[in-house]
Amino acid sequence: MTWFFGIVAALVVLDGLRLRGRFLSLPRLTGAEGPVEADQPGVVAFTGPGVELDSATAASARELLEREGLEAVDLLPANARVADAMGLMAFVDPKTYRKSPLARGRSATAALIATPELAQRAELAPDSYPTGDAVAVFRAAARAKIYAPRAVDVALAPGMSAPALSPADRLGLIQAVFRRSTPAFLVLQLLMLLVIAAGAAWPGAWPAGLVALGAFHLQPLIATAGTGMRPRDLWPMVLFRLPLELWNWLRTATAPSRPAAEDPVEVRRPGYAELLARNPDRLFEPRSEVCPLCGSHSLSVRLRTTDLLQHKPGQFTIERCGDCGHMFQNPRLSLEGLDFYYKDFYDGLGENGADFFFGAMGGMYRKRANMVAEVDQSPGRWLDVGGGHGHFCVVAKDDFPDTEFEALDLSDSVDEAQRRGWVEDGHRGLFPDVAPTMAGHYDVVSMYHYLEHTRDPHAEIAAAYQALRGDGLLIIELPDPDSPMGRVLGRYWIPWFQPQHQHFVSVANLDKLLREHGFEPLEWHRSEAHQKNDLFGAVSLWLASLAPVGDMPWRPPLTALGRLRRRLVWTIGLPLVGLAQVGDFLLSPFLKATTSTNTYRVLARKSGASASGVIDAAA
């Protein structure tokens, strides 16, 4: 085990150097010029427990906002506890935090200084974010970053002081970050401490184990010395870090949880009970006897599965056309069925999870934008169909600063996107229904992982043709049903995504659809669009089928035995999830080289002739 603890020691030192770089990159309050007033006009302050914001610090923070063009700044006291300061820097890279629109807002929980305009736009009312509440400051910082995605930063406040957080506050902050995964995080945190402790006593691990322990104790000094930080507990942590961390972990893990507001699961349970009591047949339409793409009667069952995502009741069948190869859900969901299965997935109970998932895809969003930039570097108006909360649009704005981004979606997520300022305008409805009101309005229409959710791909492509100007661009990204991983992983291949995915359109079929509806494909991306999540998704779905994550209002409440089962399954299964991620990265080059990718992307231009034979006069 000598090699193992040698690696641990190296990782601890490297992480300390990484944190040191971040501390050095922090902007710093330098003091306001001129007289300092007791009350600072032009700013709104949210302060944590025991924090008294002095007028000089408030004035300096206001000056920073004005000088840097910021709308909010979170203040990190120079004397913050080692664990609090290093914990913040683990999530915040000052070099990218301000300019990354999808970075999640974080806080040292001492003080957040915001402009009144941002406080009003983000609805940061004092009643909802009370003074003296660490979790409230964290929530205010997170919301500020959403509503001012490129105008929020974290700064070092040399003259500011804040008391140590209580164990209950620390637990509340962990719960605010990790939510339902809080128990798993606490277990993982304990395991890491126990690994460090084991190094000093493991037979045959000496001296590497002691080196790892020493590196762990020296890490706070490596991270903070000479950076402007003066942690009040620096030397106690250097000398006694392991026992102190174990003691703090125990106090945090056993601290009383914050009084909960209304349980959103229990609030929704009666409504779901009423929905589930109705005839389940209403959720489906009659089975189709023909292929929706080519009209063939040659259909066969490709896959039968259940809802592995939300674990709502029901069984779903994917059939394959023997003539054109198109795969589709049959029988498909009715409109009422779509409403039932989408409920609490992207909004409601599922909003935070969906926001986290989409917020982690910044790199993929830029690849999508770059595909358009190669053809048109400055489109005037861009409609993102199925745009949700506007994650793609807010990222693409970096590459297309002069473009007016709009989004369309069925849910109120698109209204929220407009409130955030992530899109200039939001539209609600079915694209084929609203397209006549948008005729010829857009230079670009994008459909990212949208077409597979729709009821009629023909109608969606025709709607894009109608909404685009004479030589407008259409870009589509969707799962590739020809991926061999769909056969290897069976119902655990995540792009099957039942029951939400209605159609699985192959490259050949999409090419035909585009040409039929008056589009000329310009470029296809296969390896560039691949997403490294086949094995990760399969293992996660499999574990969730054994023990679904979280209480759900459409399932009976978990018993104590059920909760124990869930914790055991996910504690044991987490290493498998990690191995699956490694497997995805190792497998990815091979899949890309053989064009066996799980996703593809196409850019097409409106060329003149629609499916109905109508000629676009502007072409």
N, C-alpha and C positions, 0 to 999 in steps of 0.2 A: 504493500500500500504506500510505499515511499513515494512512488511516482504520482499517486493520486493527491497526496497532501502537498507535494511540490507544485502541482498545477493549481491547487487551491490557494497557496501562498502567492503565486504569480498573479492569479486573478484578483486577489484582494489588493495587491499593490497597484495593479493596472487600474482597478476601479478607483482607488484613492487618487491616482494621477488624473483620471478622467474628471472626477469631482473637483479637483484642484483647478483644472482648466476652466471649469464652469464658474467656480467662485471668482476667478480672476477676470472672467468676461462679464461679470455683473455690472450694469451701470450703477453709479454711486451718487447718492445725494451729496451735493457739495456746499449747501448753504445758500440761503437767499440773499440777494443783494438789497441794500436799502433797509428801511425800518420794517420790523416784523410786527404785524398786528396780532392781537389775541385771537380773533376769529378770522379765519381765512375765507374771504369771499371767492366764489367761483369753483369751489370743490365740495364734494360730499365724502365724508369719512365713515368707514365701517371698521370698528375696532374690536379686538378679541378680549378675552378675560384678563382683567387686571392691567390693561394697557391705557395709559393716559397720553394721548397724542399731544406733544408740546408744539407750540406755535411755530418754532423755528423749523422743526421737521416738516410740519404741514406746509409752511411757506416754500421750503426747499422742494417738496414733492410737487407743489403747484408749478414752480418754476421748471421742473423737469418735464411736466406735461406740456407746458407751453413751448419749451425749447425743442423738444423732440416730436411735437405734433401728436402726442398720445392722448387717449381719453381716460385711461386708468393705469395706475401703477400699484403693485403689491409690494409692501415694504418688509424686507428681511432684516431684523435687528442684528447688529454686529455681535451682540452677546447671546444670541439664540443658542439653545442646547445643541450639542453635537448631533444627536439623533434627529432633531427637528430640521436643522439646517441641511444635513446630508440627505435626509429624506426628501426635502424639497428639490434639491439639485439632482437627485436621481431621476426626477420626472421633468425637470426644466433645463433646457440647454439655452442659455441666454443668447447664443449666436443665431439661433433659428426661431426662438419662441415668439418674438414679436411679429416676424414676417410670415410665420406659418399659420394660415387661416384655420387649419383644422387641429392645431395643437389644443389640447384640453386645458382649460384654465386651472391653475394651481395657486396655492397660497401658503404663506408662512403663518397665516392666521393671526398676525399681530395687527396689521392695519392695511386696508385697501383705500386708496384715494382715487376718486372718480370725478369726472366733470358732471355738472347737473344735467347736461343734455343726455349723456349716456345713462345716468341713473333713471331718467324719465323714460328713455327709449327701451331700456331693459327691465323697466318696472321694478327697480330695486328700492321698494318702499321700506322705510324703517320698521314698520310693523312686521314685515316678513323677514327682515334681516336685522334683528335687534343687537344693540351694543352689548359687548361683553360675552358674545357667544362665538366660540372658535369655529364651529361648524357653519354658522351663519356667514362668517367672513369667507370661509372656503366656498360656500355656495354662491356668494355674491361675486367672487373672483371668477368662478366657472361661468357664471351667466354673463359677466362683463366681457369675457373673451369671446363668447358666442356672438354678442351684439356689436362688438368692435374687434373683429377677428385680426386686424392688422394694426391695432392701436392700443394694445395692452402689453405691459412689461412687468418684470420683477426687478427691484432695485435694492441695493444694500443701503441701510440707514445707519450710519456710524453712531449718531447721537441718540438713537432710540433704544429703549429697553423694554423687555417683555418678560413676565414671569413664566416659569415652566408650566406646560399644560398638565392638567390632571389626567390620571389614567382614564377616567370616563370621557374626557375630551379626546384623548388619543384614540380610544375605541370608536368614538363617534366619527372621527375623521377617516379611520380605516373603513368604517361602514359606508361613509359617503363616497369613497373611492371605489371600493370593491363590491359593495352591495351584497348580493346573495352569495358571492364568493368569499366573504369575510372569513368563515371558518377555514376554508382551504388556504387562504393567505396566512392566517395565524399558524396553521399546522406547518406550512412551508417555512415560515420564519423560524419556528422552533427547530425544525430539522436542520436548518442552516447553522444555528447556534450549536446544536448538538454535534454536528460534523466537526466544527472548530474545536469543541471540547474533546471529542474523541481522538483528535490528532495527537494530543499530548500524552494520552494513555494507551493508544493502540499498540499492541506488541509488534515490534519490527518497523514501526512508522517513524521512530526517532532517527535523525533529528528533523526530518521534513515536517513532522507534526508540530514540533515546537516552533519551527520557522513560520508555519502557517498561523499558529496562535500569536506569535510575536507580530506578524504582519497585520493581523486583525486588530491588535491593540494600538499599533502605530498608525493605522489608517487615518484616524481623525487628525493626527498631526500632519501627515502627508497631504491631506486634503485641504487644510485650513491655514497652515503656517504661511505668513507673508501675503495673505490674500485680503487683508482688511477685516477678516472675521476674528472675533475674540470670544469664542464660546466660554460661557461661565463654568462649564464642567469639563473643559478640555483635559486637564491633567488627571483628574479622577478617572476619566474614561481611558486615557492612555495607560494608566496603571492597573485599573480594575475593570476594563471594559466588559469582558465575558460575564463575570458574575453580575455586574450592573445591568447588562442587557437582558440576562435571564430573569433578574428580579423585575425589571420594567415590563418584560413580556408577561410574566405571571400577573402583575398588577393590572395590566391592560386587558388580558384575556378574561380576567375574573371581575372586571369593573362592571357596574350596572349599565345596561344599555339605556340610551336616551328614551324618554317617554315617547312612544310612537303615536303618530296621528292616526286617523282612520286607516285600517288595513285595506289597501286597494284591492287585494284579492277577495277579502270577505265582502267588501262593498259590492263587487261584481258577481258574487256567487249566486244570489237569487235570480238575477237576470239570466245567467247561463242555465240555471236549473229550468227556467221557463222555456228557453230555447231548445234545450235537450229533450224536453217532454213532448215536443211536437213530432210529427211524423218525419223521420229522417229522409224519406224519399223526396221531400221538397227541396233538399239541398242539391239534387242532381236533375239534369234534363234527361229525356229518353236517350238511350244509346243510339249513336249514329250508325247507319248501315254503310256509309260511304266515307271515303277519305276527304277531308275538307280542302285539300290542296288540288287533287286531280280527279276526284269523283269516283275513284275505283271502289269496287265492292270487295276486293281481295284484302281482307283485314285479318290479323292474327294478334294474339296477346303477346306483348313483349315483356311486361312486368306487372306484378301486383304488389301493392305495398300499403302501409298505413302512414299516418302523419307522424313522422319521426322528428319533427321540428317543434311543434307545440303540444303534440300528443293529444290532440282533439280526436274524438271518436270518428270512425269511418274507414272504409277501404277504397282504394283507388286503383284504377287499371289504366295502363298505357298500352295502346295498340299500335301496330305497325302496318303500313300499307305495303302490300306485296308488289305493287307496280312502281310507285315513285319513292318508296322507302320512308315516307314521312311518318313520324311517330307523334302521337297526340293522346291526351287524356280522353278516355271514352268509357262510360258516359262522362261528359264534362259537367262541372259545377254549374248550377243555376245562378242567377244573380243573387238570390238569397244565400246560396251556398258560398259564393265568393265573399259576401259580406260577413258570414259567420267565420270562415277560415282566415280572413285577413284581420278580423277584429283582434285588437291587442297584440298585433305582430309588429307593425312599424310605428304604431302610436299606442297610447294607453300604457298597459303593462310592459309592452315591448319597446317603447320609445327609447329608453336609455341604452338598451342593448343594440338596437338598430343604429342609433347615433354613434355609438362606440365603433361598431363594425364599419360603417361608411366613413367615419372619421379617420380610420387607419389605412385608407386606400388612396392617399394623396399621390403616391408614385404612379399608380394605375391611371388616375385622372389626368396626370400630365402626359402620359403616353397617348391617351385618347385625344387630348387637345393638340398634341404635336402632329398627329396624323392629318388633322384639318389644316394646321399651320403650313404644312408642306405645299398645300394647294392654294389657300387663301389666308394671308397673314392678318387681315383686318376685316372680317365680316361685320356688317352693320348690326343685324339682329339675329339672335340665335335662340331657338326654342328647344329646350331639353324636355322631351316627352317622358313621363314617368320620373320626373326630377326630384320627387320627395322633398326633403328639407333644403335642397339646393347645394349639396356638398360638391358636386362636380362644378357647378357654375362658379362658386366662390373661389375654387382653386384655379379654374381656367381663366379667371379675370386677370391673373398675373401675366398670362401669355397674350391675352386679348384685352388690354385695358380700355380700348375705345369701343368695344362691342357691348351691345345691350343684351343682357341675358334674361330670358324669360323661362318659366317652367310650367309644365302642365301635369296635374296628377288628380286622382279621384279623391284623395283624402285631404284633411285640413293641414297636412304637413306642408303643402305648397303655400298656404296662407302664412304659416310660421316662417317659411323661407323668405317671404316678402317682408314680414315684420323684422326679421333679422337684418335685412338689407343684403341678403345673399343673392337675390334676384331682383331685377327691376320691376317685374310684374309676375304675378302668379295666376294661373288659370285652372279652374276645376271642371272636370267632366271627362267623358270618353272622347278620345281624339277624333274618331270618325264623326262624332256629333258636332264638335266645335270647329272642325277644320273649315267648313264653309265661311265662318266668320273671320277666318285668318287667311283667306285666299291671297297668295302672293306676297305675304308679309315678311318672310324670313329668308335670309341668305344661307342659314344652316339649320337643319333639324337633326337632333341626335336622339337615338334610342339605345340606351345602355342597359342591358339586361332588363328589357321591357317587352320586346316582341314575344318572348316565350310565355309571358303572363297574359297575353291578350286572347280574346275569343275568336278573332278572325284576322290572321296575318294579311290576307288580301286587302281588307278594309283599312288596315293601319298603313300599309305602304301607299295605298291610294290617297289617304288623308295627308301623308307627307308630301306627295306630289302636288296636292292642291295648296298646301300651306307655303310651299317654296316659291321663290321668284324664278324667273326664266331659266337661269343656269345654276340654281341653288344646289347645295351639297346635302346629302343624307349620309349619316354615319350610324352604323348599327353594330352592336356587340352582343353576343349571346352564346350560350353553351353549345359545344359541338357534340351532337348525339352520336357521331361516329367514333368518338374517343374510345379506345380499347378499355380504358379504366371503367367505363360504364358497364362493360360485360364482366370484368374481373371483380369489381366491388359490389355488383348487384344492386339491391335496393338501398345500400349504404353509400352509393355514389351521390354526393351532395347535389350535383346539378339536376338530378331528377326532381328534387325540391317539391315533393307532393304535399298538399294538393294545389299549390299555387301555380306551378308551371303547367300550362295548358298545351303548348306546342313545342316540339323539338325539331327545329328547322335546320337541315343539313346545309353545307356550303353549296352543293349542287342545286338544291331546291331554292335557296335564297337567291342565288344567281338568276335562276329562272323567274322567280317572283319579281325581282327588280327590273329585269328586262321587259316583262309583261306590262309593268306599270310605268314605263317610260323613263327608266334610269339606266345609266351606263356605268357599271362598276369600274372604278379607277384603280383601286388597290385593295389587296386582301392582306390582313395580318393574321398569322397563325402562331408562330413561336413568340412573337411580341405580345400577344394577348393571353398567353398561357398563365393560369393562376396556380401557384404551388400550394394546393390545398386538398388534393384527392385523398391521400392517406390520412391527413389530419382530420378532414371532414368525416371520413368513414369511421375512424376510431371514436370521434366525438359523438357521432350519431349512435354508434353501437353502445357506448357507455350510457348515453341518455336513454336508450331503449331499456337498459337494465335498471336505471335509476334516474328518472327525469329530474333535471335541475330546477329547483324552485317549486313552491306551491302554486297550483293553478286552479282558478275558480270553476273550471269545467271538469275537474277531477275531484274525487273525495279528498278531504283533508288528510295530510300525512299523519300516521300514527308515530309514536316514539320509535317503534321498531323500523318503520319506513324511513324515518330521518337517519337512524343509525345505518341502515342499509345504504342510503344515498351517500353518506359521508365515507363509508368504507369503500364503496365502489369508486368514488371519484378520487379518494386518497391513493388507493392502489392503482387506479387507472391513469392518474396524471403523468407518471413516467412513460406510459404507453403513448399518450398524446405527444409528449416531447420527442419520443423516438419516431413517431409518425411524421412530425415536422422535419426531422432530419432526413427521413426517407423521401419526403417530397422534394427536398433540395437536391438529393443525390439522383433522384429519378428524373428531375426536370430537364437536364441537358439531353438525355436520351429521348424523351418525349418530343422535345423541340426539334431535334435532329430528324426525327421520323415523321414530323407533322402529325403526331398522335396527341395533340394538345387538347385540353378540355374546353377551350374557349377560342373563338375567332372574332375578327373585326373586319368590316368592309366599309370603304368610302366610295360613294357613288354620286354621280352628277345627274341632275334632271336634264334629259336629253331632248325631249320634245313630244314624243308620242305616248299617251297614257294607255292603260289597258282597254279603255273604251274607244280608242282610236282618235281621241280629241287631240288636236295639235296645239301646243302651247305657242301662242302668238308672239311671246317674247323671245322664243328660242331663235 
